[in-house]
Amino acid sequence: MQERPKRLRRCQLSVPGSSEKMMEKAAALGVDYVFLDLEDAVAYSEKRPSRARIVKALNTLDWGKTVRCVRINDLTTEYAYEDIIEVVEGARENLDMIMLPKAMSASDVQFVDKLLTMMEKKLGLKKRIGIDVLIEEVEAMMRVDEIAASTPRLECLIFGMGDYSASQGVSLRDIGGATGYPGDIWHYQRQRLTIACRANRIDAVDGPYGDFKNPDGYREEARRSMILGMVGKWAIHPSQVAIAQEVFSPRAEDVVKAREMKKAYEAALAQGLGAVQYEGKMIDIASIRIVNNLLDRAAQIGM
C-alpha cells in the first residue's frame, strides 16, 4: 500500500480559480498549501472557463514548495466529474490534491478515489493525487468516522463551519465570529473531527474565518483548533497566511526543550530507568510521545 505523503497544511489559502491575477499572487506567497477554487468562489457562468485558467496557472506559475490543490464542485452538481477530468488531464503531475466539498458519506470519497485511479492509469502518472475532504453537513459529521477511514488516498478532513452553520441551524454574524454562546460554539465539532482524523492517521484542518480585518479574532480561532490537535487553518485573504503559519508552528524554544527532554529520557533508558526528571517535571513514555509529535512537526517545517 502506498504511504500517504507528509504535507504541510499550517495554512490552506483559498484562491478563486476565475482570477488569474489572484492565482499569480498566491504562487508567490510561499504559503504551505493553496487550493484553487471552482466551487463557492466562482460564479456559475465562470465554472467551466475557470478550469482552463486553473490548468494554465498550475502548469506555468512557479509554486515553489506550495502544495497545489483544486477544490471541485460537490457531487450533487453537474460540474464535479468534469472538474476532475479536465483539471487532472490538463495539469497532470503539476497537481497534488483534489479537495472534495460537502462529502456526505464514505462512498462520495470513494467515487473520487476510483475516478482518480482510472485517470492516473490512463495518463501514466508517476505520483498519486491526494484527496482532502470538507465536512460541512450534519450528516457528514455523524459519519465522520467512516469518511475518515474511506480510502488510503484521503489525507485530510477540514471542518467547513460556514455551510455547517446552515446545516445545523446555527445563526452566526460571520463565519467563525463570536456569538453570545458560552465557550467555543465549535468545540464539539472540531474535537469530533480531529479524533476521527487522528484515529486514521490523517490531518485535521480548521475552516475559514470570514472577518479578515480582525487578525486577533483569526489568531484566537487558530489557537483553539491548534490546541485540539488540528494542524492548520484556512485563509481567505493573504493577510491571514502569516498568522496561521505562526500559530501552527512550534516555538523555537519549545523545540530546543523537546530535544533536551528526549535526550534526558534516552539517557535514563540507557541506565535502566523508565522515567527521569527534567526541570522539576517527570518525563515518561507518555511525555515522550508528545515530545516526538512536536519534533516530527519541527522536522517537517525545517526547524
FITORKOL-884250 format. One record per residue (C-alpha): residue number from 1; residue in three letters; chain; y, z, x. Coordinates in pm, 1 decimal. Layout:
<pts>
(NUM,"ALA","A",(Y,Z,X))
...
</pts>
This chain:
<pts>
(1,"MET","A",(0.0,0.0,0.0))
(2,"GLN","A",(343.5,-95.9,134.7))
(3,"GLU","A",(561.0,206.2,209.6))
(4,"ARG","A",(897.9,244.5,44.2))
(5,"PRO","A",(1180.6,176.1,288.7))
(6,"LYS","A",(1423.7,458.1,358.6))
(7,"ARG","A",(1768.3,356.2,240.1))
(8,"LEU","A",(2095.4,547.1,240.2))
(9,"ARG","A",(2237.4,599.1,-106.6))
(10,"ARG","A",(2510.8,854.4,-43.3))
(11,"CYS","A",(2739.8,619.3,-231.6))
(12,"GLN","A",(2645.9,332.9,-460.2))
(13,"LEU","A",(2957.6,121.5,-514.5))
(14,"SER","A",(2984.6,-80.3,-834.3))
(15,"VAL","A",(3141.2,-425.9,-792.6))
(16,"PRO","A",(3186.8,-684.5,-1071.4))
(17,"GLY","A",(2986.3,-996.5,-994.5))
(18,"SER","A",(3255.6,-1200.6,-1163.6))
(19,"SER","A",(3514.4,-1119.6,-893.7))
(20,"GLU","A",(3480.2,-1298.8,-560.5))
(21,"LYS","A",(3779.8,-1102.6,-426.2))
(22,"MET","A",(3622.9,-763.3,-505.4))
(23,"MET","A",(3289.4,-865.1,-354.4))
(24,"GLU","A",(3463.5,-973.7,-33.2))
(25,"LYS","A",(3642.1,-637.3,-16.6))
(26,"ALA","A",(3320.6,-443.6,-82.3))
(27,"ALA","A",(3135.9,-618.6,200.6))
(28,"ALA","A",(3395.1,-493.6,449.5))
(29,"LEU","A",(3392.6,-127.2,342.1))
(30,"GLY","A",(3083.0,-13.9,532.7))
(31,"VAL","A",(2952.1,170.5,226.2))
(32,"ASP","A",(2583.3,268.8,216.5))
(33,"TYR","A",(2498.1,66.7,-91.0))
(34,"VAL","A",(2673.9,-192.4,-307.9))
(35,"PHE","A",(2549.2,-323.8,-640.6))
(36,"LEU","A",(2698.0,-648.5,-764.1))
(37,"ASP","A",(2711.3,-615.9,-1139.5))
(38,"LEU","A",(2602.5,-863.8,-1403.6))
(39,"GLU","A",(2596.5,-607.3,-1682.5))
(40,"ASP","A",(2879.0,-389.3,-1818.0))
(41,"ALA","A",(3149.9,-504.0,-1576.3))
(42,"VAL","A",(3105.6,-872.9,-1667.9))
(43,"ALA","A",(3219.6,-1039.4,-1991.7))
(44,"TYR","A",(2957.6,-1229.3,-2190.0))
(45,"SER","A",(3126.7,-1561.3,-2115.4))
(46,"GLU","A",(3104.2,-1488.3,-1740.2))
(47,"LYS","A",(2747.5,-1359.5,-1714.2))
(48,"ARG","A",(2579.8,-1689.2,-1629.0))
(49,"PRO","A",(2856.7,-1820.5,-1396.6))
(50,"SER","A",(2861.3,-1486.1,-1214.8))
(51,"ARG","A",(2503.9,-1532.4,-1093.3))
(52,"ALA","A",(2616.6,-1816.1,-866.0))
(53,"ARG","A",(2913.1,-1612.2,-741.3))
(54,"ILE","A",(2682.1,-1325.2,-652.4))
(55,"VAL","A",(2437.2,-1553.7,-471.0))
(56,"LYS","A",(2724.4,-1700.3,-270.7))
(57,"ALA","A",(2851.7,-1352.6,-180.0))
(58,"LEU","A",(2506.4,-1235.1,-72.2))
(59,"ASN","A",(2448.3,-1545.0,138.8))
(60,"THR","A",(2788.1,-1588.4,303.3))
(61,"LEU","A",(2950.7,-1245.3,344.8))
(62,"ASP","A",(2877.1,-1009.2,634.5))
(63,"TRP","A",(2739.9,-696.3,466.7))
(64,"GLY","A",(2650.5,-515.9,789.6))
(65,"LYS","A",(2410.4,-229.6,716.6))
(66,"THR","A",(2506.7,-207.2,349.1))
(67,"VAL","A",(2215.0,-217.1,105.0))
(68,"ARG","A",(2265.9,-521.5,-119.7))
(69,"CYS","A",(2171.5,-482.5,-484.9))
(70,"VAL","A",(2229.1,-671.4,-809.5))
(71,"ARG","A",(2239.3,-494.7,-1144.4))
(72,"ILE","A",(2088.0,-725.8,-1403.1))
(73,"ASN","A",(2135.2,-708.2,-1778.8))
(74,"ASP","A",(1891.4,-491.8,-1971.5))
(75,"LEU","A",(1560.8,-624.3,-2101.2))
(76,"THR","A",(1673.5,-640.3,-2464.7))
(77,"THR","A",(1922.6,-916.3,-2377.2))
(78,"GLU","A",(1878.0,-1290.5,-2336.5))
(79,"TYR","A",(2004.9,-1270.9,-1977.3))
(80,"ALA","A",(1771.4,-1037.6,-1791.9))
(81,"TYR","A",(1484.1,-1260.9,-1679.0))
(82,"GLU","A",(1715.6,-1544.0,-1572.9))
(83,"ASP","A",(1934.3,-1292.2,-1387.6))
(84,"ILE","A",(1632.8,-1205.1,-1172.6))
(85,"ILE","A",(1510.1,-1561.3,-1128.2))
(86,"GLU","A",(1844.8,-1717.3,-1034.2))
(87,"VAL","A",(1957.5,-1435.9,-804.8))
(88,"VAL","A",(1624.8,-1399.2,-621.3))
(89,"GLU","A",(1574.1,-1774.4,-581.8))
(90,"GLY","A",(1931.4,-1812.5,-461.4))
(91,"ALA","A",(1968.7,-1511.9,-231.0))
(92,"ARG","A",(1606.9,-1465.1,-121.5))
(93,"GLU","A",(1594.8,-1222.7,173.0))
(94,"ASN","A",(1968.6,-1154.5,153.6))
(95,"LEU","A",(1888.4,-936.1,-148.6))
(96,"ASP","A",(1747.1,-584.6,-102.2))
(97,"MET","A",(1734.2,-439.2,-453.1))
(98,"ILE","A",(1734.4,-515.8,-824.1))
(99,"MET","A",(1889.2,-249.1,-1047.9))
(100,"LEU","A",(1745.0,-227.2,-1399.0))
(101,"PRO","A",(1973.3,-68.5,-1661.0))
(102,"LYS","A",(1864.5,104.6,-1980.2))
(103,"ALA","A",(1494.7,123.9,-1895.7))
(104,"MET","A",(1311.5,284.8,-2185.2))
(105,"SER","A",(957.4,316.7,-2050.2))
(106,"ALA","A",(734.4,254.7,-1750.8))
(107,"SER","A",(643.7,-87.4,-1890.7))
(108,"ASP","A",(1007.0,-202.0,-1856.5))
(109,"VAL","A",(999.1,-128.9,-1484.4))
(110,"GLN","A",(655.1,-284.9,-1450.0))
(111,"PHE","A",(780.7,-609.0,-1607.6))
(112,"VAL","A",(1049.8,-639.0,-1339.7))
(113,"ASP","A",(794.4,-545.9,-1073.6))
(114,"LYS","A",(549.0,-818.5,-1182.9))
(115,"LEU","A",(819.7,-1085.0,-1202.3))
(116,"LEU","A",(941.4,-995.3,-852.0))
(117,"THR","A",(583.4,-1000.2,-720.7))
(118,"MET","A",(531.3,-1353.4,-851.2))
(119,"MET","A",(861.9,-1472.1,-711.5))
(120,"GLU","A",(801.2,-1320.3,-369.0))
(121,"LYS","A",(469.1,-1504.0,-350.1))
(122,"LYS","A",(621.9,-1831.1,-467.2))
(123,"LEU","A",(915.3,-1810.3,-225.8))
(124,"GLY","A",(715.7,-1670.2,65.0))
(125,"LEU","A",(949.6,-1375.6,110.8))
(126,"LYS","A",(867.1,-1152.1,406.4))
(127,"LYS","A",(1012.1,-832.9,262.9))
(128,"ARG","A",(967.9,-658.1,-68.9))
(129,"ILE","A",(1266.7,-633.5,-303.6))
(130,"GLY","A",(1303.2,-278.5,-433.1))
(131,"ILE","A",(1390.2,-157.2,-782.1))
(132,"ASP","A",(1642.7,108.5,-882.8))
(133,"VAL","A",(1642.2,220.2,-1247.5))
(134,"LEU","A",(1911.8,366.0,-1468.8))
(135,"ILE","A",(1814.4,645.8,-1707.0))
(136,"GLU","A",(2071.9,604.2,-1984.8))
(137,"GLU","A",(1898.5,681.7,-2313.2))
(138,"VAL","A",(1745.8,999.5,-2458.5))
(139,"GLU","A",(1413.1,817.9,-2498.8))
(140,"ALA","A",(1415.7,737.6,-2128.0))
(141,"MET","A",(1491.9,1098.3,-2037.1))
(142,"MET","A",(1194.1,1207.5,-2246.6))
(143,"ARG","A",(976.4,960.8,-2049.0))
(144,"VAL","A",(1136.3,1015.1,-1710.7))
(145,"ASP","A",(810.4,1130.2,-1550.0))
(146,"GLU","A",(619.2,814.4,-1644.6))
(147,"ILE","A",(915.0,595.8,-1543.7))
(148,"ALA","A",(939.4,767.3,-1204.1))
(149,"ALA","A",(567.1,702.0,-1147.3))
(150,"SER","A",(569.6,345.6,-1285.2))
(151,"THR","A",(537.1,137.3,-966.4))
(152,"PRO","A",(544.0,175.6,-586.1))
(153,"ARG","A",(829.1,-77.2,-586.2))
(154,"LEU","A",(1056.0,177.8,-758.2))
(155,"GLU","A",(1284.1,353.3,-508.3))
(156,"CYS","A",(1541.5,545.3,-710.5))
(157,"LEU","A",(1639.3,675.0,-1054.7))
(158,"ILE","A",(2006.8,700.6,-1148.4))
(159,"PHE","A",(2148.4,921.3,-1423.3))
(160,"GLY","A",(2385.1,699.9,-1624.5))
(161,"MET","A",(2582.6,957.5,-1818.4))
(162,"GLY","A",(2812.3,704.4,-1986.0))
(163,"ASP","A",(2559.3,534.6,-2214.3))
(164,"TYR","A",(2358.7,855.9,-2220.6))
(165,"SER","A",(2652.3,1033.2,-2384.4))
(166,"ALA","A",(2640.6,787.0,-2672.5))
(167,"SER","A",(2261.7,811.0,-2694.5))
(168,"GLN","A",(2264.8,1190.6,-2722.6))
(169,"GLY","A",(2578.7,1202.3,-2938.4))
(170,"VAL","A",(2787.2,1380.6,-2675.1))
(171,"SER","A",(3164.7,1344.1,-2700.4))
(172,"LEU","A",(3347.3,1315.1,-2367.6))
(173,"ARG","A",(3708.7,1233.2,-2293.6))
(174,"ASP","A",(3599.9,1039.8,-1988.9))
(175,"ILE","A",(3275.9,974.0,-1804.5))
(176,"GLY","A",(3188.3,1279.2,-1600.5))
(177,"GLY","A",(3502.9,1455.2,-1716.2))
(178,"ALA","A",(3547.0,1820.0,-1805.8))
(179,"THR","A",(3479.1,1947.6,-2156.6))
(180,"GLY","A",(3511.5,2289.1,-2311.9))
(181,"TYR","A",(3137.2,2340.3,-2276.3))
(182,"PRO","A",(3048.4,2649.2,-2068.4))
(183,"GLY","A",(2896.1,2536.9,-1740.8))
(184,"ASP","A",(2788.3,2186.7,-1643.1))
(185,"ILE","A",(2711.0,1979.5,-1952.3))
(186,"TRP","A",(2479.8,1756.5,-1746.1))
(187,"HIS","A",(2289.9,2027.7,-1558.8))
(188,"TYR","A",(1964.0,1982.4,-1752.1))
(189,"GLN","A",(1963.9,1603.0,-1729.5))
(190,"ARG","A",(2041.7,1597.7,-1357.0))
(191,"GLN","A",(1782.9,1866.4,-1289.7))
(192,"ARG","A",(1517.3,1696.9,-1500.7))
(193,"LEU","A",(1567.2,1356.3,-1339.7))
(194,"THR","A",(1575.8,1498.7,-987.4))
(195,"ILE","A",(1248.5,1687.3,-1035.3))
(196,"ALA","A",(1078.5,1367.5,-1158.0))
(197,"CYS","A",(1210.4,1179.0,-856.9))
(198,"ARG","A",(1107.1,1441.1,-602.2))
(199,"ALA","A",(759.1,1463.9,-751.1))
(200,"ASN","A",(719.6,1088.3,-699.0))
(201,"ARG","A",(891.0,1072.2,-356.9))
(202,"ILE","A",(1182.2,859.0,-475.1))
(203,"ASP","A",(1559.9,911.4,-462.1))
(204,"ALA","A",(1774.9,1063.7,-736.3))
(205,"VAL","A",(2135.5,944.2,-768.1))
(206,"ASP","A",(2415.7,1060.5,-996.7))
(207,"GLY","A",(2611.9,810.5,-1202.9))
(208,"PRO","A",(2983.6,732.2,-1240.1))
(209,"TYR","A",(3293.5,947.0,-1267.6))
(210,"GLY","A",(3545.4,749.9,-1469.0))
(211,"ASP","A",(3875.9,905.3,-1359.5))
(212,"PHE","A",(3909.9,753.6,-1012.2))
(213,"LYS","A",(4262.2,900.4,-984.2))
(214,"ASN","A",(4111.6,1251.3,-984.8))
(215,"PRO","A",(3943.3,1289.4,-644.1))
(216,"ASP","A",(3896.2,1664.8,-686.8))
(217,"GLY","A",(3703.4,1613.8,-1010.1))
(218,"TYR","A",(3487.4,1348.1,-849.3))
(219,"ARG","A",(3416.3,1570.9,-549.4))
(220,"GLU","A",(3310.0,1857.2,-775.7))
(221,"GLU","A",(3072.2,1636.4,-974.9))
(222,"ALA","A",(2925.1,1503.3,-649.3))
(223,"ARG","A",(2884.0,1858.9,-518.0))
(224,"ARG","A",(2697.3,1967.7,-831.5))
(225,"SER","A",(2448.4,1682.9,-810.2))
(226,"MET","A",(2405.3,1725.9,-433.6))
(227,"ILE","A",(2313.0,2093.0,-475.9))
(228,"LEU","A",(2032.8,1996.0,-716.3))
(229,"GLY","A",(1878.5,1757.4,-462.2))
(230,"MET","A",(2035.9,1426.3,-556.2))
(231,"VAL","A",(2106.3,1204.0,-256.0))
(232,"GLY","A",(2417.2,1021.3,-373.8))
(233,"LYS","A",(2662.3,926.2,-645.8))
(234,"TRP","A",(2812.9,610.4,-787.0))
(235,"ALA","A",(3164.0,496.9,-704.6))
(236,"ILE","A",(3353.1,278.0,-949.6))
(237,"HIS","A",(3652.4,246.8,-713.9))
(238,"PRO","A",(3675.1,218.9,-333.6))
(239,"SER","A",(3879.3,542.7,-323.2))
(240,"GLN","A",(3563.8,736.0,-421.0))
(241,"VAL","A",(3346.0,597.0,-140.3))
(242,"ALA","A",(3455.1,826.6,143.3))
(243,"ILE","A",(3425.1,1135.8,-77.5))
(244,"ALA","A",(3067.7,1057.4,-178.7))
(245,"GLN","A",(2955.4,972.9,172.5))
(246,"GLU","A",(3105.4,1300.4,297.6))
(247,"VAL","A",(2959.5,1523.2,24.1))
(248,"PHE","A",(2609.1,1380.9,62.8))
(249,"SER","A",(2609.4,1407.8,442.1))
(250,"PRO","A",(2507.6,1733.8,612.6))
(251,"ARG","A",(2783.1,1908.3,804.5))
(252,"ALA","A",(2761.9,1867.5,1181.5))
(253,"GLU","A",(2747.9,2244.3,1234.5))
(254,"ASP","A",(2459.3,2273.2,987.4))
(255,"VAL","A",(2266.0,2007.0,1177.7))
(256,"VAL","A",(2314.9,2199.3,1503.7))
(257,"LYS","A",(2193.4,2521.7,1340.2))
(258,"ALA","A",(1895.5,2346.9,1183.0))
(259,"ARG","A",(1783.9,2216.4,1522.5))
(260,"GLU","A",(1820.2,2563.4,1672.1))
(261,"MET","A",(1621.4,2717.9,1384.3))
(262,"LYS","A",(1341.5,2465.6,1425.7))
(263,"LYS","A",(1330.9,2526.4,1799.4))
(264,"ALA","A",(1311.7,2903.3,1745.5))
(265,"TYR","A",(1034.4,2863.8,1488.3))
(266,"GLU","A",(830.3,2635.0,1711.8))
(267,"ALA","A",(864.6,2888.7,1994.5))
(268,"ALA","A",(737.8,3159.2,1758.4))
(269,"LEU","A",(439.0,2946.8,1660.5))
(270,"ALA","A",(353.5,2898.7,2028.0))
(271,"GLN","A",(334.9,3277.3,2056.2))
(272,"GLY","A",(105.5,3305.1,1757.0))
(273,"LEU","A",(378.2,3424.1,1518.6))
(274,"GLY","A",(426.5,3287.1,1166.4))
(275,"ALA","A",(794.2,3381.1,1136.6))
(276,"VAL","A",(1095.1,3454.2,1352.8))
(277,"GLN","A",(1446.2,3594.4,1311.7))
(278,"TYR","A",(1746.5,3368.1,1360.2))
(279,"GLU","A",(2097.4,3512.5,1332.0))
(280,"GLY","A",(1962.9,3806.6,1134.2))
(281,"LYS","A",(1760.3,3594.9,888.7))
(282,"MET","A",(1385.5,3545.0,866.4))
(283,"ILE","A",(1258.9,3190.7,924.7))
(284,"ASP","A",(912.3,3096.8,799.6))
(285,"ILE","A",(733.5,2778.7,697.4))
(286,"ALA","A",(926.8,2758.0,368.6))
(287,"SER","A",(1254.6,2777.6,560.6))
(288,"ILE","A",(1139.6,2502.7,795.2))
(289,"ARG","A",(1062.2,2269.4,504.9))
(290,"ILE","A",(1429.7,2294.5,404.8))
(291,"VAL","A",(1537.1,2252.3,768.0))
(292,"ASN","A",(1320.6,1942.0,802.5))
(293,"ASN","A",(1478.8,1790.4,491.6))
(294,"LEU","A",(1822.8,1837.1,644.9))
(295,"LEU","A",(1716.1,1697.7,982.8))
(296,"ASP","A",(1549.5,1395.8,822.7))
(297,"ARG","A",(1873.1,1327.8,637.0))
(298,"ALA","A",(2077.8,1364.0,955.2))
(299,"ALA","A",(1848.8,1124.5,1142.5))
(300,"GLN","A",(1876.9,866.9,864.6))
(301,"ILE","A",(2256.6,883.1,883.5))
(302,"GLY","A",(2252.1,877.6,1264.1))
(303,"MET","A",(2385.3,1228.5,1323.9))
</pts>
